[in-house]
Amino acid sequence: MTDAEDIQILIVEDERLFREMLRRILDAEPGVTVVGTAESGEEAVTQAESLQPDVVMMDVELPGEMDGIDAALVIKAARPDTGIVILSAHKERRYLMSMPIEDSAGWAYLLKQSVPDMSTVIRAIQGTMMGMVVLFYEALGRELEPPGPGTNLGTGEELYNVCSPLGAG
């Protein structure tokens, strides 16, 4: 791939060391260019608007008024073709359930502690660009249940219908 064809990525991570490590590793990958970084949800939205990356790699827990999920939803609303890769240490269902059920194309949710290698991250990036939903199986837990009280994101059966084909390969 030439530079013009590279996947352009915005990294959103509040931990400076991890953000810089991701930047260096991804910049070294053929076909990938990191076009910017951000530390907060608000900065992510601003950077995504100005840089127009193909994919935003987003942490969930960020400083400021907007967490990573909220920022990702704003970015997707403005540019639906932008891939979103959530790379988080959080296993809590509320984060997974925050992903839009009905319009989930181009999303990935990976657990930092469970990603075996960078090729997994690269496949998630590529998958989101193709409009796929990529969920690392450990993010799903043992069984899928309906969302908790107060959530309006569909039923557990709907989430199962979105996620089960992914588990089958």
C-alpha positions as CSV (number, residue, x, y, z in Angstrom):
1,M,0.0,0.0,0.0
2,T,1.1,3.5,-0.6
3,D,0.8,6.2,2.1
4,A,-2.4,7.5,0.4
5,E,-4.0,4.1,0.7
6,D,-2.9,3.6,4.3
7,I,-5.5,3.1,7.0
8,Q,-5.5,6.4,8.9
9,I,-5.9,6.0,12.7
10,L,-6.7,8.3,15.5
11,I,-5.6,6.9,18.9
12,V,-7.6,8.1,22.0
13,E,-6.0,7.0,25.2
14,D,-5.5,9.0,28.4
15,E,-2.4,7.0,29.6
16,R,0.5,8.7,27.8
17,L,2.9,5.8,27.9
18,F,0.3,3.3,26.4
19,R,-0.8,5.9,23.9
20,E,2.8,6.4,22.6
21,M,3.5,2.7,22.6
22,L,0.4,2.1,20.4
23,R,1.4,5.0,18.2
24,R,4.9,3.6,17.6
25,I,3.7,0.0,17.1
26,L,0.9,1.0,14.7
27,D,3.1,3.4,12.7
28,A,5.5,0.5,12.2
29,E,2.7,-1.7,10.7
30,P,2.6,-1.6,6.9
31,G,-0.5,0.0,5.5
32,V,-1.3,1.9,8.7
33,T,-0.6,5.6,9.6
34,V,-1.4,7.2,12.9
35,V,-2.7,10.6,12.0
36,G,-3.2,11.9,15.5
37,T,-3.8,11.2,19.2
38,A,-6.2,12.5,21.8
39,E,-6.4,12.2,25.6
40,S,-10.1,12.9,26.3
41,G,-13.5,12.3,24.7
42,E,-13.9,15.9,23.8
43,E,-10.5,16.1,22.2
44,A,-11.3,12.8,20.3
45,V,-14.4,14.4,18.7
46,T,-12.5,17.5,17.7
47,Q,-9.6,15.6,16.3
48,A,-11.9,13.2,14.4
49,E,-13.7,16.1,12.9
50,S,-10.6,17.8,11.7
51,L,-8.4,14.7,10.8
52,Q,-11.2,12.5,9.4
53,P,-9.5,9.2,10.2
54,D,-10.6,5.9,8.8
55,V,-10.6,4.3,12.3
56,V,-10.6,5.7,15.8
57,M,-8.9,3.5,18.4
58,M,-10.6,4.5,21.7
59,D,-10.2,3.8,25.4
60,V,-13.4,3.7,27.4
61,E,-12.4,5.6,30.5
62,L,-11.2,9.1,29.7
63,P,-10.9,12.3,31.6
64,G,-13.5,15.1,31.0
65,E,-17.3,15.1,30.5
66,M,-17.3,12.5,27.7
67,D,-16.1,8.9,28.1
68,G,-14.9,6.9,25.2
69,I,-18.2,5.3,24.4
70,D,-20.0,8.7,24.3
71,A,-17.2,10.2,22.1
72,A,-17.4,7.2,19.8
73,L,-21.2,7.6,19.4
74,V,-20.7,11.3,18.5
75,I,-18.0,10.4,16.0
76,K,-20.1,7.7,14.4
77,A,-23.1,10.0,14.2
78,A,-21.0,12.6,12.3
79,R,-19.1,10.1,10.1
80,P,-20.9,6.7,10.0
81,D,-18.1,5.1,7.9
82,T,-15.5,5.7,10.6
83,G,-14.5,2.4,12.2
84,I,-14.4,2.4,16.0
85,V,-12.1,0.1,17.9
86,I,-12.7,0.2,21.6
87,L,-9.5,-1.1,23.4
88,S,-10.3,-1.3,27.0
89,A,-9.5,-3.0,30.3
90,H,-13.1,-3.0,31.3
91,K,-15.1,-6.3,31.1
92,E,-18.3,-4.8,32.6
93,R,-21.3,-5.6,30.4
94,R,-22.5,-1.9,30.6
95,Y,-19.6,-0.9,28.3
96,L,-20.4,-3.7,25.8
97,M,-24.1,-2.9,26.0
98,S,-23.3,0.8,25.2
99,M,-22.5,-0.2,21.7
100,P,-25.4,0.5,19.4
101,I,-27.3,-2.7,18.7
102,E,-29.3,-1.6,15.7
103,D,-26.6,0.3,13.9
104,S,-23.5,-1.6,15.0
105,A,-21.5,-1.7,11.7
106,G,-17.9,-0.8,12.0
107,W,-17.4,-1.4,15.8
108,A,-14.9,-3.5,17.7
109,Y,-14.5,-4.2,21.4
110,L,-11.2,-5.7,22.5
111,L,-10.0,-6.2,26.1
112,K,-6.5,-4.9,26.6
113,Q,-5.5,-7.8,28.9
114,S,-6.8,-10.5,26.4
115,V,-5.4,-9.3,23.1
116,P,-2.8,-11.9,22.2
117,D,-0.8,-9.8,19.7
118,M,-0.9,-6.8,17.4
119,S,-2.2,-8.9,14.5
120,T,-5.5,-9.2,16.4
121,V,-5.7,-5.4,16.7
122,I,-4.9,-5.0,13.0
123,R,-7.6,-7.5,12.1
124,A,-10.1,-5.6,14.3
125,I,-9.1,-2.3,12.6
126,Q,-9.6,-3.9,9.2
127,G,-12.9,-5.4,10.2
128,T,-14.3,-2.1,11.3
129,M,-13.4,-0.6,8.0
130,M,-15.3,-3.3,6.3
131,G,-18.4,-2.6,8.4
132,M,-18.0,-5.6,10.6
133,V,-18.7,-5.9,14.3
134,V,-15.6,-7.4,16.0
135,L,-15.9,-8.6,19.6
136,F,-13.1,-10.5,21.4
137,Y,-14.9,-13.5,22.8
138,E,-13.9,-12.8,26.4
139,A,-15.7,-9.5,26.2
140,L,-19.0,-11.4,25.7
141,G,-18.7,-13.4,29.0
142,R,-20.1,-16.9,29.4
143,E,-23.7,-16.2,28.4
144,L,-25.6,-13.2,27.0
145,E,-28.4,-11.8,29.1
146,P,-30.8,-9.0,28.4
147,P,-29.6,-5.5,29.3
148,G,-30.1,-4.4,32.8
149,P,-32.9,-2.3,34.1
150,G,-33.1,1.2,32.6
151,T,-31.2,0.4,29.4
152,N,-32.9,0.9,26.1
153,L,-30.6,-1.0,23.8
154,G,-32.6,-4.0,22.6
155,T,-33.0,-7.4,24.2
156,G,-30.5,-10.0,25.0
157,E,-31.8,-12.0,22.1
158,E,-31.0,-9.1,19.7
159,L,-27.5,-8.9,21.1
160,Y,-27.1,-12.6,20.7
161,N,-28.3,-12.4,17.1
162,V,-25.6,-9.7,16.4
163,C,-22.8,-11.5,18.3
164,S,-23.4,-15.2,17.8
165,P,-22.3,-15.3,14.2
166,L,-19.0,-13.7,15.3
167,G,-18.3,-16.5,17.7
168,A,-18.9,-19.0,14.9
169,G,-16.0,-17.5,13.0
